[in-house]
Amino acid sequence: MTSLQPLVLIVDDDVRVREALRELLEAHGLAVATYGSAGDYARAAMPEGAACLLLDVELPDINGLDLQAQLAGGDHPPIVFITGHGDIPSSVRAIKHGAVDFLTKPFGEAELLAAVQAALAQDDRARAERAELRGLQGRYGSLTRREREVLPLIVSGLLNKQAAAELGLSEVTLQVHRRSVLRKMGADSLADLVRMAQRLEIPITHSRRGERQA
């Protein structure tokens, strides 16, 4: 969980809507930043803590749904759409591509706050998962070349003797590398290491590669 105050980013070309939403959200203890266009939002710095994006569908420079498509795949905040011209195809498209909610104006205060809190919680979880993955990647990066060869073999379920044979090592040398891999990766058990390998998308299959020097 982040210690930074949650931030709600509002992108709507209607200044009255922006200010009404700001007043409501700030009254509930949330920090708010507002933008009148997608371009203004794109030029702003990314938030450091948990955030969500309240995004109007009809903007002066781009359709909000098209902006959602452009942001897809990046580490952007979860989106809650707000629109005065909602329709079923648009809402289906928005939710299908990851939006937390699709609210049609006028919407209720409770409905908006519930959507915002759901989006903030989702972003908090995603940030924690990304931080955990970065930590795993850093620990994996500390492994030697030989340890990176040993890791997929031991998580594939091979016995030490079998893994040693795959790499042309003695069983004792393999055990030394195995202990080093567990220690550097911070794994308390083989099961932990298997889960880490899955998060890192390390193949757990093995193939005979012939003898190599230890």
N, C-alpha and C positions, 0 to 999 in steps of 0.2 A: 504493500500500500504506500502511496506517495504522501508526503507531509505537506505538499503544496496545496493551496486552495483550489478546488475544482473550478474549471473555467468553461463557460458556455460561450461559444462563438456564434454570432447571429449574422446571417447573410440575407438581407432583404432590402429591396430598393425603396420601400416605403418607410420614411423616417419616423412616422407616427407609430408604425408597428414595431420598429426597432426600439424606440424609447419606451413603449408600453411593456414590451418583453423585458427590457433591461430593468425597469422599475420593479416588475413582478419578481424576477429571478434574484435581484439583489436583496429584496425584502426577505428572501428565503436563504440568505447567506451565501449566495453564489457570486463569483466574480464573472463579469460579462465584458466581452469585446464585440463591437458591432461593425459591420461593413455594408456598404451600399451596393456592392457588385462582386462578382466572382473574381474579377481582376484585383480589387482591393484586398480580398481575402488571400489570394495567391501570393501577393507581395508581402504579406505579414509573416512574422516569425512564427514557427511552429511552437505550440505550447510545451512547456517542460513537464507539466503534471497532467493529471487526468483531465480530459476535456470532451466536449461533445459539440457537434455542429448542427445548429438550427438553420436549415437551408430552405429558402423559398424556391419554388419550381420555376416561376417566371421571373427572370432577372434581365436587366438591360443588355448584358453582353453575352450571356449564354444560358441555355436551359439548365436548371438545376440537376435534372436527370443526366444530362450530358456531362456536367461537372462531376457528378458521382462516378461516371464511367471513367473519366480522366484520372480520378483519384484512386481508382481501384488498384490494389496491389501494393499501395504505399502504406506508410504508418500514419494515415490521417485519422482524426477522431471519428467515432461512430456518428452516423447522420440520422437526424430526425427531420423529416420533411414537413414544411408548413406551406399551405397553399390555399388560395381563395378559389381555385378552379380545379378541384380534385376530380379525378375520374378513376374508374376501376383499372383500366390498362396501365395508367401511370403508377397507381399504388402498387399493383402487382409487380411492375418492373422495378420499382424502388426497393420493395421488400426482398424480391428475388436476388437483387444485387447487394444485399447486406444492410439496408436501412433498418434502424431499430423500430421506427414507426412512421406513419404517414398521416399527418393531422390536417384536416380541412377547416379553414377559418369559417366562422368563429369556433374555436375549441375552448373547452373548459379549463380552468386553472389546474384542477386536480389531474386532468388528463395530460396536460403539458408537463407538469412536474413529475408525474410518474414516468413519462417517456424520457425526460432529461435524466432522471436518476438512474434509469435502466441503462441509458447510453453511457453515463459516467462510470457506472459499475463495470460495464463491458470494457471500456477503455482502460480502467485500472487493472483488470485481469490481463488484458492484452499486453500492457506495459510490463507487468510482472513476468509474463511468459517470455517476452522478448529479452528482458534483463537476465532471466535464467538461461536462455539460449546463448546469449553473449558470454555468460560465465562459462558455460560448457565449451563453447568454441575456443575461449581463451585457454582453458585447461587442456583441450585436445591439441591446441597449438604448441603446448609445452612438451608434448611427447617427442621422442626421437623417431627417426625414420623406422628403426627396427620395432619400436613400441607400437607405431601405427600399423605395422604389419601384423603384430601379435594380437592387437585388440580385436579385429574382426574374426580371427580364428577362435579366440577363447569365448566370445559371445555367441558363436555359432554352435556351441555345445561340444566341441572337440575336447577329448581328454588331453592333458598336458603332453603325453607321449605322442599323440596324433598330431597336435599342433606343432610340436618340435620337429616331427618328421616332415611336415609341410614346408618348414623353413630351413631344414637342414641343420638344426641346432641340437645340442644335447638337451635332455629333459631338465637338467639342473639350470642351464642357461635360460631355457624357456620359463621356468618358474621364477627366476630373478626378474625377467622382463614383465611377467604377469603381475608380480607384486608391485613393481614400479608403476605399471599402468593403473592399477587399482588406487594406489596412493596419489598419483598425480591427478587422476580424474576425481578424487574425493568420493570414490564408491565404497560403501560399507560391505557390499556383497556382490556376487556375480549378477544377481537379479538387478541391482542398482545399475551396474555397468551395461547390462542389456538395454535397460530403459534409456540410458544416456545415448547409447549407440543409435537407438531408434530415433531419438530427438535430433541427433546429428545426421540422420539419414545415411549412416555408414552401413554398407552391405554386410550382411552377416553370413553370406555364402562363402565357401572357400574352394580353392582349386590348387592342384599340385603345381608348384612353381619351381621345383628343383632345388638343389642345394644352394644356399647362400652363405656368405661369411657372416659370422656373428659380429 
